[in-house]
């Protein structure tokens, strides 16, 4: 049985995430203790108790999401010896995948994504950028809409290629809203502007990319224990030397999630585990490939249920 580990990105966060894991798994509790020490703040309390408005701040959301994913992973690993063939993470989740693969130390990754969040938040003044989910249109149609909407020096691009008929666009607020309005006249379904703090994965993030170059340069990269599918290439990477350039490109580049999951399936993966809050990636996989099973690992009950299901399927 070939298994892959999946890690969600920003948007999956919720107050209370990780609290149950920390209560029931000593390995998960140690993750949150390490996070508090690494960041010099009570990230654990923010995850467990909120307040929500602070958890939603990008500079907090990113390390909080990473910590919760790794806490779920360590809880799983403490009671199950199953190892993955591959890993993948959606946007921010790529850092979690690299921690899982041993390429990044957890504390280093936490500090890096806190800076990533701060830089992405500051890259575009409030109100100037926007993101919108377009439902029911395929990539060529979305690209055409974005090209038509990008007038007067404004940009709009396909940012998250999540699943068939589910693409998120990003760019200047005016261009994104023009594309959103035009999409409704071309058969798009329940398309909607997203409540986000910045226009991620588009050229407006160039200042953040430049700032992250210094942050990433200071990181120590270790050999990968297993391959990680990179967001910007949708290909499996085994080369530690490529990690920093791929993470840098990811800030302004598109998240090619649908293609990444096709790469995963082509590698013979039939079982995956989604580590972290929410079940966003499970929902996307239902749209991408129903032959690939996604099992949740977001709290004690789901971690134990996933372990029981996988070990019962393993040959004796």
N, C-alpha and C positions, 0 to 999 in steps of 0.2 A: 504494500500500500504506500503510494507516494503522497506525502503531505506537504503543504506550503503554509507558511505563517503570513497573515495579512494584518496591516496596522492602519487604522483610520487617521484622518487629518482633522484640521480645524473645522468646527461645526458639529462635531459629535459630543462636545463637552456638555455636562449638566452638573448642577450642584448635587453633591452626594456621591459622585463617582469615586470609586476606589475604597470607600469607607468600609464596606462589607468585606472586601478582599483583605484589608489591613487588619480587621478584627479576627479573621479566621485563618489567615496564612502568615506565619512569621516571616516568610520570604518576601511577601508583599509589603508588610510593615517596614521591613528593612529598606525597601526601595524608597518609600516615602520619607523615612528618616534621613536617608542619604540625600534625597532631593532637597529637604529643608536645609541641610548642612551645606550642600553645594551652592545653593542660591542665597543663603543668608536670610531666609524668610520662611514663614510657615506656609509653604505651598500645600502641604497636606491639609491644613485647616481650610484653605481656600477651596480645595477640591471637595472636602467632606461637608463644609458648612456654608460656603459662599463668603460674601454675598454675590449674587449672580452678576451684578453690574461689574464687579471687579474681575470675576472669572471670565467675562466676555472681552475684557481688554486683551488685545492680541498678544502683547508682551507677556501676559499671564496665561492666556489660553494655550499657547504653544507648549511651554514646559509642563503645564498641568496635563495636557493630553498625552504628551510623551511619557510622563511619570505613571499615569494610570495604565497605559498600554504595557509598560515594562513591569509594573506591579502584577498585572494579570498574567504576563508571560512567566515571571518568576514563580507565581503561585502554581501555574501549570507544571513548570519544570520541576518543582519540588515534589510532585507526586506522580510524574509521568516521564518515562525515558524516551518517548517518541521524538525523533529529530526530523527537521524539515529538509526537503530537497532544495527548496527555494524560499525566498521571502519577497514581499512587496509592500510598499506603504503609499498611501494616497497623499501626495504633496508633503506636508509636515511629517506624515507617517513614514516617509522614506528614511528619516533619521531614526525612528524606532526600529525599522527593519535592519538598519546598519548596526545599531546597538545589539539587536538579537543575534546578528551574524558575527559579532565580536570585533567589527571594524572600528567602532567608536566606543569609548568608555562612557558609561551612563552620565557621570558628572559633567564631562566635557560636552556631551550632546545637549544636556539641559541648559548649560550656559550659552551654548551656540544658538539654540532655538529661542532663548529669551531675547538675545540680540537680534535674531532674525525677525522676531515679532515686532520689536521696537523699530527696527529699520524699515520694515514693510509698512508699519503704521505711519511713519514720518515721511515716507517717500512721496506721498501725494496729499496735498492739503485737503481737509475735510470738505466734502461736497463736490469735489472736482472729479472724482472717479465713481464708478458703479460696476456692479456685476448683475447679470440676469440669467436665469435658467430658461432655455428654450426647449420645449417639449414637443416631440413629434416631427422634428426636422432632422435630416441627415447632414453630415459635415459639409458637403459641397454647397447646399442651400444656405447653411449658416455662414459659411465663408463669403458667399455672394452678398448676403444681407449686411455683413460687417463692412465689406468693401464699399457698398452703396451708402452706408451710414457714416463712414469716416470722411467727413467733409470739414473744410475750414481748419485743417491741421489737427483735427481730433482723430483718435484711434479707437477701434473696437476690434477685438480678436477673439477667436475661439480659445478659451483658457483651459477648461476642464472637459475632456472628451470622455465622459463618464460611462456611457452605455448607449446602445442603439436608440436614437431618438431622444437622448438626454444630454444636452451640451450646454455648458455655462460659458457665457461671453463676458469679457472684461474690457475696460478702457475708460475713456472720458465719459462722464455722466450723460452728456448730450448725445453722443454717438451711440452709447448703449441703449438709451431710451428710444432713439429713432429706430434702431434695429429691432427692439422689442415690439414697437408699434407696428412696424412693417411685417414682422413675423406673424402677427395675428391675422393679417390679410392673405397669408400664404399657407394657411392650413395648420399653423402651430397650435398645439393644445393649450393646456393651462400654464402658459409661460408667465414668469413673474420676476420682478426685480428682487434681488436678494438683500437682506439686511446684513450687510458686511461693513467693516470699518475701513476697508481699502480695496482698490481694484487689483487683486492678486493675479499673478501669472500673465502679465501683459507688459508692453514696453514702458508703462508708467512706473514700473518697479525697478527701473535701471539704477536710480540712486541707492536702493536697498541692495541691489546686486553688487554695486561698487563697494558699499560698506561691508558686505559679507565676505568680500574677497580677503580682507584683513583678518576677519574672524576665523575663516576657514584655514587660512595660511598657518595659524597658530595651532591647529588641531593635529593631534597625533593619530595617524591612521594605521590600524593593525591589519594583518591578513584576514581575508574573509573566510569564515568556516564553511559557508555555503553561498551560492549566488544570490544576488539581490537584483530584482528587475528595476531598472532606472525609469523614472517618470518620463524623462524627455526623449528617451530612445525606444522605450517599450521592449528593451532587450535585456537579457541576463548579463550582469556584470560580475566577473570574478577577479577583476584587476583592482587592487587597492589604489594604484596610482591614478585611476580614473575617477575615484570617488569625489574628490574636491571639485574638479571641473564639472561633473554632472550635477552636483548640488548647487553650484553657482549658476549654471544654465537654467536650472529648474525655477529660479526666482522669476525670471521673465518669460520662460518657455511654457508650453502647454503641458498639462498633465494628461498623458496618453493612457488612460486607465483601461478603456475597452481593449485596446491593442495589447496592453500589458497582461490582461487576463487571458487573451487569446494565446499569448506566448506561454503563459503558465499551463494552459490546457494542452498545448502542443508538446509540452515537456512530459506529458503523461500524468499530470496532477489530477487526482479525482476528489481529494479531501483537502479542505483548507480550514484554518482557524482564524477568526477575527478577534484579536486581542485589544480590548479597550472599550470605552463607553459607547453605547449606541450600537446599532446594527446596520449602519449605512452601507457598508461594503457587501453585506449579505443581500440587501435590497438591490444593489447594482448587479450583483452576480445573477440574480433571477432574471434580469433583463438581458444579460450578456450570454450566459451559458448555464442552463439548468442541469446539465450533466455534471457540473462541478459543485460539490456540496460545500457550503460554508457553515461552520459551527461556531456559535458565539462563546466568548470567554470574557465576560464583562463584570461578573460578580461571582461569589462563591458557588452558588447553585449551578450557574452555567459552566463554570470551569470544571466542576466535578461531573456534570452531565456529559460534557465533551470528552473528558478523560474516560469515563465509563463506556461511552459509545465507541471511541477509537480503540480502546484496549480489547473490547469484546469482538471487534472486527479483525484484530490482528491475529495471524496464525499462531497456534500454540507452539 
